[in-house]
Amino acid sequence: MRTGGETDINHAKASAAMEFLLLFLFLLVLAVASAAGLGADTRDSADWKPTADGRRWRSGTC
Protein backbone atom coordinates (compact mmCIF):
# COMPACT_ATOMS: atom_id res chain seq x y z
CA MET A 1 0.00 0.00 0.00
CA ARG A 2 1.36 3.36 -0.97
CA THR A 3 1.16 6.17 1.50
CA GLY A 4 1.80 8.92 -1.00
CA GLY A 5 4.70 11.24 -1.58
CA GLU A 6 6.70 8.71 -3.59
CA THR A 7 6.71 9.07 -7.35
CA ASP A 8 8.36 7.14 -10.13
CA ILE A 9 10.59 10.14 -10.86
CA ASN A 10 11.86 10.27 -7.27
CA HIS A 11 12.45 6.53 -7.33
CA ALA A 12 14.39 6.79 -10.60
CA LYS A 13 16.54 9.60 -9.24
CA ALA A 14 17.31 7.65 -6.07
CA SER A 15 18.11 4.55 -8.11
CA ALA A 16 20.49 6.47 -10.39
CA ALA A 17 22.17 8.10 -7.40
CA MET A 18 22.65 4.72 -5.71
CA GLU A 19 24.09 3.23 -8.90
CA PHE A 20 26.56 6.10 -9.21
CA LEU A 21 27.49 5.80 -5.53
CA LEU A 22 28.17 2.06 -5.81
CA LEU A 23 30.30 2.56 -8.93
CA PHE A 24 32.25 5.34 -7.21
CA LEU A 25 32.82 3.21 -4.11
CA PHE A 26 34.00 0.27 -6.24
CA LEU A 27 36.50 2.46 -8.08
CA LEU A 28 37.63 3.97 -4.78
CA VAL A 29 38.27 0.51 -3.31
CA LEU A 30 40.30 -0.43 -6.39
CA ALA A 31 42.35 2.76 -6.13
CA VAL A 32 43.04 2.24 -2.43
CA ALA A 33 44.03 -1.39 -2.99
CA SER A 34 46.35 -0.34 -5.80
CA ALA A 35 47.93 2.40 -3.70
CA ALA A 36 48.43 -0.07 -0.85
CA GLY A 37 50.29 -2.43 -3.19
CA LEU A 38 47.71 -5.18 -3.03
CA GLY A 39 47.76 -5.75 -6.77
CA ALA A 40 49.58 -8.86 -7.96
CA ASP A 41 51.40 -9.45 -11.20
CA THR A 42 50.11 -12.84 -12.32
CA ARG A 43 52.47 -13.14 -15.27
CA ASP A 44 55.16 -15.75 -14.93
CA SER A 45 58.70 -15.63 -16.26
CA ALA A 46 57.56 -16.87 -19.67
CA ASP A 47 56.06 -13.43 -20.28
CA TRP A 48 59.37 -11.69 -19.63
CA LYS A 49 61.61 -12.89 -22.45
CA PRO A 50 64.85 -10.98 -23.00
CA THR A 51 64.91 -8.58 -25.93
CA ALA A 52 67.63 -7.45 -28.32
CA ASP A 53 67.01 -3.94 -29.66
CA GLY A 54 63.32 -4.28 -28.81
CA ARG A 55 62.90 -7.61 -30.56
CA ARG A 56 62.06 -10.69 -28.56
CA TRP A 57 64.91 -13.16 -28.18
CA ARG A 58 64.29 -16.62 -29.64
CA SER A 59 65.90 -19.66 -28.06
CA GLY A 60 65.65 -21.85 -31.18
CA THR A 61 67.53 -21.62 -34.47
CA CYS A 62 64.52 -21.30 -36.79
HELIX and SHEET records of a PDB file:
HELIX    1   1 ASP A    8  ALA A   35  1                                  28    
HELIX    2   2 SER A   45  ASP A   47  5                                   3    
SHEET    1   A 2 THR A  51  ALA A  52  0                                        
SHEET    2   A 2 ARG A  55  ARG A  56 -1                                        
END                                                                             
